[in-house]
Amino acid sequence: MTQENTKLERSKFALFYMIIVLMFVEILDTYSTLYPTVIVSKVIAEFLSDRPENVAASIFAFCIAIASIGTYFVLLNQYLADRKGRKILLAVTVFGMGISSLLLATATNLIQYTIYLFMMYIFFSSDIWTIYISEECPPEKRGQWNAFVLMGGIGGAILLPIVRSIYVTETAANWRGMTYPAIFIGIPLSILILLTFKETQKFEEMRDKRALGEKMPKFSENMKVLFKSARRKELIVILIISFIAGLNYVFFRLIEAFWANSGMSDSLINTMIYFVAISVILGYVITGIAADKWGRKPLLYIYGVLSPISIIIVVYGVNFSGVFLIIIVGVGAGLAYITLQGIRIVARLMTVEIVPTEARGTGSGLRSLITAIATTSGLFISSALIYFYGLAFTFIVISLPHLLLLPLTYLYLKETKGIDLSEVK
């Protein structure tokens, strides 16, 4: 066997191992992102039981808005990924999700819960794994490889209703039990990454250039690279789309409380969460495959229209009963998760495809920061709307800006399907 063949085999093995590990990262990421959204009514019942329904939901939305400020640190995480490497930041964010879940399980009041949720937000929005995939895979298969890793989220999505069915029932409401999978996956996985994972080739090339005397860029320099690039206008539009998507985060965070307030039993809510879990899986697969087959722009058109429609279906579907309620609300909620997450996936993918390698982490972090600012803004706005008008009205109003994706995509974005990242300047 030649040395070249040995190196090729090692590279194939390293690639396979990278995908497997990143799939576990996505299991953790998916679960950590979703489990706080399916315990809202129980947390409110424990910490805000003395308040009227709308007031309690409004206060909780305000607390989530405060916690969401933690996502602003994602820009720092991504910048450090450009300076220190993808591997170390991947391990740190994975460990952070595990330890934050451990702290959430110890919360004894709403202030502690908010602080620990703030910590969780710091880590679960970093998207370091996306950089790994984008820098290691062939350009024509980037969407599919993203889909493969995102399919690891199947495990996290499946865990969600299963674990909730165990710990949240008609006779028991141990919402802290929902933190256990994140604790027992996150902490060991971070150690595994530190001990066995490899850095991306493109970052190693960049590190080698720095070793030969090339100056390590400062944060301000990376920002200049982003906004002096040939595709800066497209980046700005992607940031606007990310802002619009972030505004609607209130739906993810309070839909379980909306169902509980509408009179649904915990067993029925668990059934709805199964719909959500399936839709998360379908959303990953559909978005990844369709992004490579049809392109990124068609998905933004489709998701921009379907997002408000699906939320309207959910809001009015709770007025039905029996099988009709399950089908209508389940399908509506599933469609909402597919479209709302799909917009974020496409925006995340397009971001890494239009920014230069030396600022790719910073660019991804900036997109995440814009989404975070929108999330906080949307939650503060929603807190006021919920107080005066309730959850149903708020969900619909906050979803309507998604329709702006159609003109923004048509007028300003170029297709990025199959683009070679080495040619991005």
N, C-alpha and C positions, 0 to 999 in steps of 0.2 A: 504493500500500500504506500503510495507516495505521500510526501509531506503535505502536498496541496490537497489531496483527497482527505487526509486526516483533519486538516484545518476546516475543510468544507463540512465534514461530518460533525465536528465540534460545533460549527456555526449552526447547523440544522438542529442539533440537540439543544443548543442555547436558545434558539428561537422557539422551539417547542416548549421548553421549560419556561421561557418568558411568558408565553401565552397562557400556560396553565396557572402560573403564579398570579398574573394579572386578572385572570378569571376569578380567582379567590378574592383578590382585591375588590373586584366589582361586586361579588357577593356581599362583602362587608359594606361597601359603599352604598349599594342599593338598599340593604336592610337598614343601615344607620340613617339613611335619608328618609326612609318610609316609616319606620316604627314610631317615631314621635308623632306622626300624623294620625295614627289609629288608636291613640290612648287619650286624646284630647278631652273627651267627655268625662273620663275617669279622673284625670288630673284636675279638671274644673270642679268635679264633684268633691274631691278631697280638699282642695285649697280655696274654692270660691262658692261653696254650697250655700252661703248665707246671702248671696246676691241674686237679683232677678236674672232670668235667662239671657236677655240681650246685654245686660250690664256685664255679666260674667264673661260672655263671649267677647265683648268689647275689651275688657281688661286683659283677657288672655291674648287677644290679637296684639294689644299694645306691648305685652311682655315678649311675644315672639318677635315683634319689630325691634325691640331692644336687643334680643339675642341674635337677631340676624346681622347685627353690626359686626359680629364675629367673622362673617364671610368677607369683610373688607380686607382681612389679613391674607386672603388668597393671593392678592397681588404681590405681597411680600414673599409668600411661599413660592410663587412662580418665578419671581426674580432670583430668589436663592437657588432655584433649580437651574437657572442659567449660569450662576456663579459657582455653586458647589457641586452641582450634578443632579441628575434625575433620581439616582438610586437613593441617596441619603434623604431627599425630601419625600420620596415615596414611602420610605420606612417610617419617617416622622409622622406623616399624615395618617398612616395606617395605625400606628401606635396611639395617636391622638384620638381616633374614633373609639378605640377600645377603652382607654382610660376615661374619656368623657362619659361613656356609657356606664362605667363603674361608678362615677360620681353622681350621675343622674339617679342611679338606684338608691343612693343614700339621701336624696333630697327630702327635707322634712317640711318645707314651706315653699311658696311660689317664688320668693326671691332667690333661694338656693337653686330651684329648678331653672330659673331664667339664667343664672350665672353659668350653670353646667351646660345648658343648651347653647349658650354663647360659645363655650369652649368647643362643643361639637361642631358648630358652624364654622369655626376656624379651620377645621380639618377636612370635612367631608365634601367640600366644593373645589378642591385643588386641581383635579383633572390631570395629575401628573402621568397617569397611565395613558392618557390620550397622546401625550407627547411621545411616550415610548413607542406606541403603535405607529404613529405618524412618521417617526424618524427611522423605523426599522423595516417597514413593509414596502412592497412594490407599489408605485403610484396608482396603478390600475386596480389594485385590490385593497386600497386603504379603507374604503367604506365597509367592505366585507370583513376585514380584520377587526375593525372597530365593532362590527356586529358579533364576531366570534367572542370577543372579550365581553361585550355587553350581554351576550347570552349567559355569561357567568352570573349575571344578575338574576337569571332564572332561579338560582338557588336562594338568593336573598328574597326575591318576590314570593317564592313558594313558602319559605320559612315564615313570612309575615302572617298569613291567615292561620297557619298551623299553630304557631306559637301563641297567637291571640286567642285561638279557640281553647288552648290549654289554660291560659292565665286570666282571660276575661270571658266570663260566662254569665248566665242569669243568676247564679248563686255566688260567684266569686269575681273580684275585680282587682287582681294583683297586677297593676300596670307595670310595676317594677320588674316583673318577670320578663317583659319584652326586651329588657336591656341585656339579658344573659347571653344570647348568641353573639352580639357585637363584642362583648367582653372576652368571650372564650375564642373568638376568631381573631380579633384585632391585635391583641398583645402578642400571642405566639407568631402570627404572620409577620409582624414587623421585625421580629428577631430573625426569622427565616430569610427575609429579604436582605437584611444587613449581612448575613453570613454567606449567602449563596447567589445573590442576584448579580447580574452584570450591567455595567453602564451602557447607554446607547452608543452606537458607533459614531454618529454625527457629533455627539457631545465630546467623545474621545478625540475626534479630529480637531474640534474647536479647542480642546484642552492642549493638544499637541502644538497647535499654532501659538497658543499663549505661552507655552514653555519655550518656544523659539523667539520670544520677545514681543509677540503681538499683545497689545494692551488689553487687559480685561475691562470690558465696558462697565461704566457706572449705570445706575438706574436711569439717570437723566439722559445718558447717551443712548440707552436702549429705547427710551421713549422717542427720541429724535429719529432713530432708525425706523420706528413704526410709522411715524407721521411724515417721513420724507421718502418712504418707499413708493414705488410706482403704483401700488394698489391701495394707497391710503384712503381714497374716497370710499372704496368698497369696505375697508375696515371700519370706517365711521358709520356706514349704513348697518353693518353687522352689529356694531355696538348699540345702535338705535333699536334694532330688532331684539337684541338681548335685553335691553331696558324694557321694552314692551312685554316680553315674555316674563320678566321678573315681577312686573306689577301684579300678575295674576297668582302669585304664590299663596295668597290667602285661601284659594280653593283647595290646594293640597293640604294646608295646615288645619283647616276647620271643617272639611267636608264630613268627617266622622261626627263632630259635634252637631252639625246640621242634621244628619240622619238621626242622631239620638234625640235631638229636640223635636224632630218630626214624629216621634213616637215609635221608631223602629226598635225592636228588641235586639239584644246583643247577638243572638243567634242569627238574626237577619242581617245585622251589620257585618258579622263574620262572613256571611254569604256574599255581601257586596264587596268585601275585601278580597275574596277569591276572584271576583270579576276584575278587580283592580290588578291583582297579581298576574292574571292571564294577560291583561292588556299591557302591562309593563313588558312582559316577555314579547308579545306580538309587536309592540312599539319598537323595541330594540331590533328585532329581526326585520320588520318591514322597513324601518328607516335605513338600516345599514345596507340591505340589499337594493332597495329602491334608489338610494342615493348614488350607487354605482351604475345601476341600469338606466334610470331616467334622468339622473342629475340632481343637484342640490336645489336648484331654483323651483322645479315643479313641486317638490315637497313643501317648500315655503308657501306656495300658492294654496295647495290643498289644506295644509294645517292651519293657515291663517283664516280660512273660511270655516273650517270644521270646529275650531276651538270654541267660539261663542255659541255655535249651534249645539254642541254637545253639552255645554253647561246649562243652557236653557232646558234641554231635555231632562237633565238631572233635577233641576229646580222644580219643574212642573210635574215630573214623574212621580214624586213622593205623594201626590194627591190620589194616585191609583192604589189598588190593594191587591193582595194575593199574588198570583203568578204574574199578572200584568205589571205590578210594582217591581217585582224582581227583574223581569225582562227589560222593562223600559229604563229603570234607574241603573241597572247593571250595565246594560249596553251603553247608556249615556255616560256613565262614569268611566267605563273602559275606553270609550272613544275620547273622552276628555284627557285621560292620562296619556293615551297614544299621541294625541296632537300636541299637548302642552310639553311633554317630554321630548317629542320629536323636533319641535322648533329649537329647543336647547341643544339637542344632539347635532342638528344641521349647523347651527350657528357656531358651536364648538369646533366642528369638523372644518368648516370654511375658514375659521380664524387661523388654524394652524396651516392652512393651505395658501394663505395670502400674505403671511408675514415671513421675513427672512429668518434663517436658522438661529443667528446670534441673538435674536430678540423673540424667539418663538415662545419661550416660557413667559416672558414679560407680556407678550401679546395675549396669550391665553389668560394670564392673570388679570389683565386689564378688562377683557371681556367678562370674566367672572366678577370683577369688582363692579362693573356697570350693572350687571344682573343683580348683585347684592344691594347696590344703592336703590335700584328699582324695587327690590323685594322689601326693603325697609320702608321706602316711601309708600308702596302699595299697602303695606300692613298698617302704617299710621293712618293713611286715608281710610282704609277699611275699618279700622277701629272706630273712627267717628261715624262712618256710614252704618256700621252694625248697631251702634248705640241708638241711632235715630230710626233706622229703617229695617234692621234685621239682616240675617245672613243671606237669604235668597236674593233680595234686591242688590246687595253688595256683590255677590258672585257675578251676576249678569252685567252690572255696570263696569266692573273692573275687567271683564273679558272682551268688551267691545273694541278696545284699541288694537286687538289682533288683526282686525280687518285692514289696518294700515300696512300690513306686510305685503299685500298685493301690489300697490303702487310702488313701494320702496324697492321690492325685489325686481319688478319689471323695469323700472327706470334706471336703477343704479348698480345692480349686481351682475357680474359676469359669471358664467358657469365655471366651476373649479374641478369638475369631475376629471380624474386622471392626470391632474397637473403634477409635474415633477418638482418636488420641493427644493431640489438643488438649483433650479432655475429661478426661484423666487428672489427678487431683489428689492 
